[in-house]
Amino acid sequence: MLSSSRSVLALAVCSLLLASCGTTRAISFPFLIKDVERLRANEERSGVLGAQEAINPATGAPYRTYEIRLRTGDVLLATVSSSGFSPALSLFTQDGTLVGTTGHPPGRRVSLTRRAPEAGSYILVVSGLSSGDFGPFELRTELIETDDELSLPGEVQGHLIGGGALHPTTSGHMNAYRFDLSETSTVGITLRSTDFDAFLSLVDLESGNIIAENDDFGGTTDSRLVMDLGPGTYEILATSYDRDSIGRYTLSLEKLEVERSREFQLESPFFGLLGANRRPVPASRREGYPISVHIEQPGLYDFTMRSEDFDSYLVLTTDCGTVLEMDDDSGGGLDARITHYFPEPGSYVLWATSQSADGGGRYTVLGRGLSLPEPISTISMGTSIEGELTDESDVCHRRGSPIEYYSLIIEKPKEVQIDLMSDQIDTYLVLETESGSLIDENDDIPSSTNSRLVKDLVPGTYRIGATSFDEADRGGFTLMVRAVRDLD
């Protein structure tokens, strides 16, 4: 123990707890520290905040102080937890300058990470948030090893630290890594963390502009960028999607060999890279890569876009830019899928793009012709049909589940209600044109696994598909069609 007469002038006690409302400021009077315990840079310490502790005059909360010696540039991670109250941490220099304090959200376990601006003794304060915060706590301090330079190829172990530069997009804490390219290359950048939701930005230092960003990839909260880059100097900004997050991460940089296709052919995978070479997608704010598609025979065709690097998005247009269809996730997961009926041969364009403007990386597009299953029978207005999904049923090309089709003939414009009901399967209802183009689909009506569509239909022949949400479902169902009202 140090002498109880030792004091730290202008120690900003109220700033300890003002952090809980998102701000910090110093008070103007000296604050006497009763007892200061010495603490090593890598140590675990148990303690109890009791009635004998010093009291923060701004909030009435008890606190305990520790002295810890740090070298210039040391990164200190301090963590305090308690089962009885919500703790707070603050770090000060010996002259009372606030180095950092924990902020939102309060909880039973909080952490504070800061880099020591100079060598010397620092004061670490463990506190409650209010006057009633008494009880046991566990304090742990640790010096974090960080890498400041990244090579190509290479990998660094880093740590987001509060108190430094803020990211221009997320306003969170960030670290920057610079690298040079002497020749045009395909570069992969991956940021992984179990402590926070990773967010990546890539800056072209010649222009000073952010040329690519990514939040999540591959169904995780990690981030990845895969891009074609020309010779130049670039900077990677590693940060978190949540502005107040801190923690450990791994950042890797590599050159990649990416397979790419020169032309699109049905029934063959088309390999591409969505990078900086994007073009504006017609009638859209998106940018993507155009893939020329030639249809030789009229019919129903299916196009699926898959990627492990970003959330796929497909747009189908005519060769003069008229949008025919677009899709985000119909391919399952984050994959995109378009099924379209082409009434005549011709040239079209598939635009491979991403759901978000910052998505990019490797992708695959597969196109194939589809044959239309023949309807079992025709269902009349105001009637119902009992059916069954079996192993002999046709396969729904959109879902992979068994499906049975029925024809519906509309002679006058009507508002029509279609119900698919079953106590054996989780029903899924599909309504198509006679040529197989999707009009609408439904999984569940509220509080039920039955399905329903209510549509205004003009005269013509339609296809109703009775299928299931689950590919493994087999069982009976009831299909019912009724006219709601005639349309003028």
C-alpha positions as CSV (number, residue, x, y, z in Angstrom):
1,M,0.0,0.0,0.0
2,L,1.1,3.6,-0.7
3,S,0.6,6.3,1.9
4,S,-3.0,7.3,2.4
5,S,-2.0,10.9,2.0
6,R,-1.0,10.5,-1.6
7,S,-3.2,12.4,-4.0
8,V,-3.7,12.9,-7.7
9,L,-4.6,16.5,-8.6
10,A,-7.5,17.1,-10.8
11,L,-8.3,13.4,-11.2
12,A,-11.6,13.5,-13.2
13,V,-13.7,11.3,-11.0
14,C,-17.0,12.4,-12.4
15,S,-15.7,11.4,-15.9
16,L,-15.6,7.8,-14.7
17,L,-19.3,7.6,-14.6
18,L,-20.3,10.3,-17.1
19,A,-19.2,7.8,-19.7
20,S,-22.4,5.9,-19.0
21,C,-24.3,8.8,-20.7
22,G,-21.8,8.9,-23.6
23,T,-19.7,11.9,-22.6
24,T,-16.6,12.7,-20.5
25,R,-15.4,15.9,-18.8
26,A,-13.1,16.8,-16.0
27,I,-14.1,18.5,-12.7
28,S,-12.2,21.5,-11.4
29,F,-11.3,20.4,-7.9
30,P,-8.6,18.1,-6.5
31,F,-9.7,14.6,-5.6
32,L,-7.9,12.7,-2.7
33,I,-7.1,9.1,-3.3
34,K,-7.3,7.3,0.0
35,D,-5.4,4.1,-0.9
36,V,-3.6,3.1,-4.1
37,E,-2.7,-0.5,-4.6
38,R,0.2,-1.4,-6.9
39,L,-0.8,-3.6,-9.8
40,R,1.4,-5.4,-12.4
41,A,0.7,-5.2,-16.1
42,N,-0.4,-8.9,-16.3
43,E,-2.3,-9.8,-13.2
44,E,-5.6,-10.9,-11.8
45,R,-6.9,-9.3,-8.6
46,S,-10.1,-9.9,-6.5
47,G,-11.6,-7.1,-4.5
48,V,-14.8,-5.9,-2.8
49,L,-16.3,-2.4,-3.1
50,G,-17.6,-1.8,0.4
51,A,-18.8,1.0,2.6
52,Q,-15.2,1.9,3.6
53,E,-14.3,2.9,0.0
54,A,-13.8,6.4,-1.2
55,I,-16.9,7.9,-2.8
56,N,-17.3,9.7,-6.2
57,P,-18.8,13.1,-5.2
58,A,-20.6,13.4,-8.5
59,T,-22.6,10.1,-8.3
60,G,-22.1,8.7,-4.8
61,A,-20.6,5.5,-6.3
62,P,-17.7,3.8,-4.4
63,Y,-14.4,3.3,-6.2
64,R,-11.0,1.7,-5.7
65,T,-7.7,2.9,-7.3
66,Y,-4.7,1.0,-8.5
67,E,-1.3,2.2,-9.7
68,I,0.2,0.4,-12.8
69,R,3.5,1.2,-14.6
70,L,3.5,1.2,-18.4
71,R,6.1,1.8,-21.1
72,T,5.6,4.1,-24.0
73,G,3.4,2.4,-26.6
74,D,2.2,-0.4,-24.2
75,V,-1.3,-1.5,-25.0
76,L,-3.2,-2.3,-21.8
77,L,-6.4,-4.4,-21.7
78,A,-8.2,-4.1,-18.3
79,T,-11.3,-6.1,-17.6
80,V,-13.5,-6.0,-14.5
81,S,-16.5,-8.2,-13.8
82,S,-18.9,-8.5,-10.9
83,S,-21.9,-10.6,-10.1
84,G,-23.4,-8.0,-7.8
85,F,-23.2,-4.6,-9.7
86,S,-22.4,-3.0,-13.0
87,P,-18.7,-1.8,-12.8
88,A,-16.8,0.9,-14.7
89,L,-13.1,1.4,-15.5
90,S,-11.1,4.5,-16.1
91,L,-7.4,5.1,-16.7
92,F,-5.6,8.4,-15.8
93,T,-2.1,9.7,-16.0
94,Q,-0.4,10.8,-12.7
95,D,-1.3,14.4,-13.3
96,G,-5.0,13.6,-13.6
97,T,-5.4,13.5,-17.4
98,L,-8.0,11.0,-18.5
99,V,-6.6,8.4,-20.9
100,G,-9.8,6.4,-21.3
101,T,-13.0,5.2,-19.7
102,T,-15.6,2.5,-20.3
103,G,-18.9,3.6,-22.0
104,H,-22.1,2.1,-23.2
105,P,-23.5,-0.4,-22.7
106,P,-23.1,-1.0,-19.0
107,G,-23.0,-4.6,-17.9
108,R,-21.6,-7.1,-15.4
109,R,-18.3,-7.3,-17.3
110,V,-16.6,-4.3,-19.0
111,S,-13.2,-3.8,-20.7
112,L,-11.0,-0.9,-21.4
113,T,-8.1,-0.9,-23.9
114,R,-5.7,2.0,-24.3
115,R,-2.2,2.6,-25.6
116,A,0.1,4.4,-23.1
117,P,1.2,7.7,-24.6
118,E,4.4,7.8,-22.5
119,A,6.3,5.7,-19.9
120,G,5.3,6.1,-16.3
121,S,2.8,5.4,-13.6
122,Y,-1.0,5.4,-14.4
123,I,-4.0,5.2,-12.2
124,L,-6.6,2.6,-12.9
125,V,-9.9,3.1,-11.2
126,V,-12.6,0.4,-10.5
127,S,-15.9,2.0,-9.7
128,G,-19.6,1.4,-9.5
129,L,-22.2,3.3,-11.5
130,S,-24.3,4.5,-8.6
131,S,-24.4,4.9,-4.8
132,G,-25.8,1.4,-4.3
133,D,-23.0,-0.4,-6.2
134,F,-21.3,-2.5,-3.5
135,G,-20.0,-6.1,-3.8
136,P,-17.1,-8.3,-5.0
137,F,-15.4,-7.9,-8.3
138,E,-12.6,-9.5,-10.4
139,L,-10.0,-7.3,-12.1
140,R,-7.7,-8.6,-14.8
141,T,-4.9,-6.6,-16.6
142,E,-3.1,-7.8,-19.7
143,L,-0.5,-6.3,-22.1
144,I,-1.7,-6.8,-25.7
145,E,0.9,-7.7,-28.4
146,T,0.0,-6.0,-31.7
147,D,1.6,-5.9,-35.2
148,D,1.9,-2.5,-36.8
149,E,3.0,-3.6,-40.3
150,L,1.4,-5.8,-42.8
151,S,3.3,-7.4,-45.7
152,L,2.0,-8.9,-49.0
153,P,1.4,-11.7,-48.6
154,G,1.1,-11.7,-44.8
155,E,-1.0,-11.7,-41.6
156,V,-1.1,-9.6,-38.5
157,Q,-2.6,-10.0,-35.1
158,G,-4.2,-6.7,-34.1
159,H,-6.4,-5.1,-31.5
160,L,-8.9,-2.3,-31.8
161,I,-8.0,0.3,-29.2
162,G,-10.1,3.2,-28.0
163,G,-8.8,6.7,-28.1
164,G,-7.2,6.6,-31.6
165,A,-8.4,7.6,-35.1
166,L,-12.1,7.0,-36.0
167,H,-13.2,5.2,-39.1
168,P,-14.9,7.6,-41.7
169,T,-17.8,5.2,-42.3
170,T,-18.6,3.5,-39.0
171,S,-17.1,6.2,-36.6
172,G,-15.6,3.3,-34.7
173,H,-12.0,2.8,-33.5
174,M,-9.7,1.7,-36.4
175,N,-6.2,0.6,-37.3
176,A,-4.6,1.4,-40.7
177,Y,-2.2,-0.8,-42.7
178,R,-0.4,0.4,-45.9
179,F,0.8,-1.8,-48.7
180,D,2.3,-1.3,-52.2
181,L,1.6,-3.1,-55.5
182,S,4.1,-3.0,-58.3
183,E,1.8,-4.8,-60.8
184,T,-1.8,-5.4,-61.5
185,S,-2.9,-8.2,-59.1
186,T,-6.0,-9.9,-57.6
187,V,-5.8,-9.2,-53.9
188,G,-7.7,-10.9,-51.1
189,I,-8.1,-9.1,-47.7
190,T,-9.7,-10.8,-44.8
191,L,-10.5,-9.5,-41.3
192,R,-11.6,-12.0,-38.7
193,S,-12.6,-11.4,-35.1
194,T,-14.5,-13.2,-32.3
195,D,-14.7,-10.0,-30.3
196,F,-16.6,-7.7,-32.7
197,D,-18.4,-7.5,-36.0
198,A,-15.6,-6.9,-38.5
199,F,-15.7,-4.1,-41.1
200,L,-13.1,-3.6,-43.8
201,S,-12.3,-0.5,-46.0
202,L,-9.7,-0.2,-48.8
203,V,-8.3,3.3,-49.6
204,D,-6.5,4.3,-52.8
205,L,-3.9,6.7,-51.3
206,E,-3.3,8.3,-54.7
207,S,-6.8,9.7,-54.8
208,G,-7.5,9.5,-51.1
209,N,-10.9,7.7,-51.8
210,I,-12.4,4.6,-50.3
211,I,-12.7,2.2,-53.2
212,A,-14.3,-0.8,-51.5
213,E,-15.9,-1.8,-48.2
214,N,-17.3,-4.9,-46.7
215,D,-19.2,-5.8,-43.6
216,D,-20.1,-9.5,-43.5
217,F,-19.2,-12.4,-45.8
218,G,-19.9,-16.1,-45.9
219,G,-22.7,-15.9,-43.4
220,T,-20.4,-14.7,-40.7
221,T,-19.6,-11.3,-39.1
222,D,-16.1,-11.4,-40.6
223,S,-15.2,-9.2,-43.5
224,R,-13.5,-9.9,-46.9
225,L,-12.6,-8.0,-50.0
226,V,-11.4,-9.6,-53.2
227,M,-10.4,-7.1,-55.9
228,D,-8.3,-6.5,-59.0
229,L,-5.9,-3.7,-58.1
230,G,-3.5,-1.8,-60.3
231,P,0.0,-0.7,-59.3
232,G,-0.1,1.8,-56.5
233,T,-0.2,2.4,-52.8
234,Y,-3.2,1.3,-50.8
235,E,-4.3,1.5,-47.1
236,I,-6.5,-1.1,-45.3
237,L,-8.8,0.3,-42.6
238,A,-9.7,-2.4,-40.0
239,T,-12.6,-1.5,-37.8
240,S,-15.9,-2.7,-36.3
241,Y,-19.4,-2.2,-37.6
242,D,-20.4,-1.2,-34.1
243,R,-18.7,2.1,-33.2
244,D,-17.9,1.4,-29.6
245,S,-16.5,-2.1,-30.1
246,I,-12.9,-3.1,-29.3
247,G,-11.0,-6.4,-29.3
248,R,-8.6,-8.7,-31.0
249,Y,-8.6,-9.5,-34.7
250,T,-6.6,-11.2,-37.4
251,L,-6.0,-9.4,-40.7
252,S,-4.6,-11.3,-43.7
253,L,-3.4,-10.0,-47.1
254,E,-2.8,-12.3,-50.1
255,K,-2.5,-12.4,-53.9
256,L,-5.0,-14.8,-55.5
257,E,-5.4,-16.7,-58.7
258,V,-9.0,-16.4,-59.6
259,E,-10.7,-18.6,-62.3
260,R,-12.6,-16.5,-64.8
261,S,-14.8,-17.4,-67.8
262,R,-14.6,-15.6,-71.1
263,E,-18.2,-16.3,-72.2
264,F,-21.4,-17.6,-70.8
265,Q,-22.8,-21.0,-71.9
266,L,-25.9,-22.7,-70.6
267,E,-25.3,-25.8,-68.4
268,S,-21.7,-24.7,-67.7
269,P,-20.6,-22.6,-64.7
270,F,-19.5,-19.1,-65.4
271,F,-16.7,-17.9,-63.0
272,G,-16.3,-14.2,-62.4
273,L,-14.9,-11.6,-60.0
274,L,-17.0,-8.6,-58.9
275,G,-14.3,-6.0,-58.3
276,A,-13.5,-2.4,-59.2
277,N,-14.4,-3.0,-62.9
278,R,-18.1,-2.5,-62.3
279,R,-20.6,-0.8,-64.6
280,P,-24.0,0.8,-63.8
281,V,-26.8,-1.6,-63.9
282,P,-29.8,-0.3,-66.0
283,A,-32.7,1.3,-64.1
284,S,-30.8,0.8,-60.9
285,R,-28.4,2.4,-58.5
286,R,-26.4,-0.7,-58.4
287,E,-23.1,-1.5,-60.2
288,G,-22.2,-4.9,-61.5
289,Y,-20.6,-7.1,-64.1
290,P,-22.6,-7.7,-67.4
291,I,-22.8,-11.3,-68.7
292,S,-24.1,-11.7,-72.2
293,V,-26.6,-14.5,-72.6
294,H,-27.9,-15.8,-75.9
295,I,-31.2,-17.8,-75.9
296,E,-31.6,-20.0,-78.9
297,Q,-35.0,-21.7,-78.1
298,P,-38.1,-20.2,-76.4
299,G,-38.7,-21.7,-73.0
300,L,-38.2,-21.5,-69.3
301,Y,-34.7,-20.9,-68.0
302,D,-33.1,-20.8,-64.6
303,F,-30.0,-18.7,-63.5
304,T,-28.4,-19.1,-60.1
305,M,-25.6,-16.9,-58.7
306,R,-23.5,-18.1,-55.8
307,S,-20.7,-16.5,-53.8
308,E,-18.9,-17.1,-50.5
309,D,-17.5,-13.6,-50.5
310,F,-20.7,-11.4,-50.7
311,D,-24.5,-11.4,-50.8
312,S,-25.3,-12.2,-54.5
313,Y,-27.8,-10.1,-56.5
314,L,-28.9,-10.8,-60.1
315,V,-30.6,-8.5,-62.6
316,L,-31.9,-9.8,-66.0
317,T,-32.3,-7.2,-68.8
318,T,-32.8,-7.1,-72.5
319,D,-29.7,-6.2,-74.6
320,C,-31.0,-2.7,-74.8
321,G,-31.3,-2.3,-71.0
322,T,-34.9,-3.1,-70.1
323,V,-35.1,-4.8,-66.8
324,L,-37.0,-8.1,-66.9
325,E,-36.4,-9.5,-63.4
326,M,-34.2,-9.1,-60.4
327,D,-33.5,-11.2,-57.3
328,D,-31.6,-11.2,-54.0
329,D,-31.9,-14.5,-52.0
330,S,-34.2,-16.9,-53.9
331,G,-31.2,-19.3,-54.5
332,G,-31.1,-20.2,-50.9
333,G,-29.1,-18.5,-48.2
334,L,-27.5,-15.4,-49.7
335,D,-27.5,-16.7,-53.3
336,A,-29.6,-15.2,-56.0
337,R,-31.9,-16.9,-58.5
338,I,-34.0,-15.9,-61.5
339,T,-36.4,-18.2,-63.4
340,H,-37.7,-16.5,-66.5
341,Y,-39.7,-17.6,-69.5
342,F,-38.3,-16.3,-72.8
343,P,-41.0,-16.3,-75.5
344,E,-38.5,-16.0,-78.4
345,P,-34.8,-16.4,-79.1
346,G,-32.6,-13.4,-78.6
347,S,-29.7,-11.7,-76.7
348,Y,-30.0,-10.7,-73.1
349,V,-27.8,-9.5,-70.2
350,L,-27.4,-11.0,-66.8
351,W,-25.9,-8.5,-64.3
352,A,-23.9,-10.0,-61.5
353,T,-23.9,-7.6,-58.6
354,S,-24.3,-7.5,-54.8
355,Q,-27.1,-6.8,-52.5
356,S,-25.1,-4.0,-50.8
357,A,-23.0,-1.4,-52.6
358,D,-19.8,-2.5,-50.8
359,G,-20.0,-6.2,-51.7
360,G,-17.5,-7.9,-54.0
361,G,-15.4,-10.9,-54.7
362,R,-15.6,-14.2,-56.5
363,Y,-18.9,-15.6,-57.8
364,T,-20.3,-18.4,-60.0
365,V,-23.4,-18.2,-62.3
366,L,-25.1,-21.3,-63.7
367,G,-27.8,-21.2,-66.3
368,R,-30.0,-24.1,-67.5
369,G,-33.2,-24.7,-69.4
370,L,-36.2,-26.1,-67.5
371,S,-38.9,-28.4,-68.7
372,L,-42.4,-27.6,-67.4
373,P,-44.1,-30.5,-65.5
374,E,-47.5,-31.2,-66.9
375,P,-50.5,-30.4,-64.6
376,I,-52.2,-33.4,-63.0
377,S,-55.7,-31.9,-63.7
378,T,-57.7,-28.7,-63.9
379,I,-59.2,-27.2,-60.8
380,S,-62.5,-25.4,-61.2
381,M,-63.5,-22.2,-59.4
382,G,-65.3,-22.9,-56.1
383,T,-63.9,-26.5,-55.8
384,S,-61.2,-28.3,-53.8
385,I,-58.9,-31.2,-54.7
386,E,-57.2,-33.7,-52.4
387,G,-53.6,-34.5,-53.4
388,E,-50.4,-35.9,-52.1
389,L,-46.7,-35.2,-52.4
390,T,-44.8,-38.5,-53.0
391,D,-41.4,-39.7,-54.2
392,E,-42.9,-39.9,-57.7
393,S,-44.0,-36.2,-57.7
394,D,-42.2,-33.7,-59.9
395,V,-39.4,-31.6,-58.3
396,C,-39.9,-27.9,-57.8
397,H,-37.1,-26.2,-59.6
398,R,-37.2,-23.2,-57.3
399,R,-37.1,-25.2,-54.0
400,G,-36.0,-28.7,-54.7
401,S,-39.1,-30.1,-52.9
402,P,-41.8,-32.4,-54.5
403,I,-44.5,-30.5,-56.3
404,E,-47.9,-31.2,-58.0
405,Y,-49.2,-28.8,-60.6
406,Y,-52.9,-28.0,-61.4
407,S,-54.3,-25.8,-64.2
408,L,-56.7,-22.9,-63.4
409,I,-58.7,-21.3,-66.3
410,I,-59.9,-17.8,-65.8
411,E,-62.6,-16.7,-68.2
412,K,-63.5,-13.2,-66.7
413,P,-61.3,-10.9,-64.6
414,K,-61.6,-12.0,-61.0
415,E,-60.1,-11.6,-57.5
416,V,-59.2,-15.2,-56.6
417,Q,-58.2,-16.8,-53.3
418,I,-56.1,-20.0,-53.4
419,D,-55.6,-22.1,-50.3
420,L,-53.2,-25.0,-49.7
421,M,-53.9,-26.8,-46.5
422,S,-52.3,-29.9,-44.8
423,D,-51.8,-31.4,-41.3
424,Q,-48.9,-33.6,-42.7
425,I,-46.6,-31.1,-44.4
426,D,-45.5,-27.5,-44.2
427,T,-47.2,-26.3,-47.3
428,Y,-45.8,-23.9,-49.9
429,L,-48.0,-22.4,-52.7
430,V,-46.8,-21.3,-56.1
431,L,-48.8,-19.4,-58.8
432,E,-47.3,-19.2,-62.3
433,T,-48.3,-18.2,-65.8
434,E,-49.1,-20.9,-68.4
435,S,-45.5,-20.5,-69.6
436,G,-44.0,-21.0,-66.1
437,S,-43.1,-17.5,-65.1
438,L,-43.6,-16.9,-61.3
439,I,-46.5,-14.6,-60.4
440,D,-46.5,-15.1,-56.6
441,E,-45.7,-17.6,-53.9
442,N,-46.6,-18.0,-50.2
443,D,-45.2,-20.1,-47.3
444,D,-47.3,-19.5,-44.2
445,I,-50.4,-17.5,-43.4
446,P,-50.4,-16.1,-39.9
447,S,-50.4,-18.7,-37.0
448,S,-50.4,-21.6,-39.5
449,T,-48.2,-23.6,-41.8
450,N,-51.0,-23.5,-44.4
451,S,-50.5,-21.2,-47.5
452,R,-52.8,-18.7,-49.2
453,L,-52.6,-16.3,-52.2
454,V,-55.2,-13.7,-53.1
455,K,-54.7,-12.3,-56.6
456,D,-56.4,-10.3,-59.3
457,L,-56.3,-12.5,-62.4
458,V,-57.1,-11.6,-66.0
459,P,-58.6,-14.2,-68.4
460,G,-56.1,-16.9,-69.2
461,T,-54.6,-20.2,-68.1
462,Y,-52.6,-20.4,-64.9
463,R,-50.5,-23.0,-63.1
464,I,-50.9,-23.7,-59.4
465,G,-48.1,-25.5,-57.7
466,A,-48.7,-27.4,-54.5
467,T,-45.4,-28.1,-52.8
468,S,-43.7,-27.9,-49.4
469,F,-41.2,-25.7,-47.5
470,D,-39.1,-28.7,-46.6
471,E,-37.5,-30.9,-49.3
472,A,-38.1,-34.0,-47.2
473,D,-41.8,-33.4,-46.7
474,R,-44.2,-36.1,-48.0
475,G,-47.9,-36.2,-47.4
476,G,-51.4,-35.3,-48.3
477,F,-52.9,-31.8,-48.9
478,T,-56.1,-30.0,-49.9
479,L,-56.1,-27.4,-52.6
480,M,-59.0,-25.0,-52.8
481,V,-59.8,-22.1,-55.2
482,R,-62.7,-19.6,-54.9
483,A,-63.7,-16.3,-56.5
484,V,-63.6,-13.4,-54.1
485,R,-65.3,-11.0,-56.5
486,D,-65.6,-10.1,-60.1
487,L,-63.4,-7.3,-61.5
488,D,-64.8,-4.6,-63.8
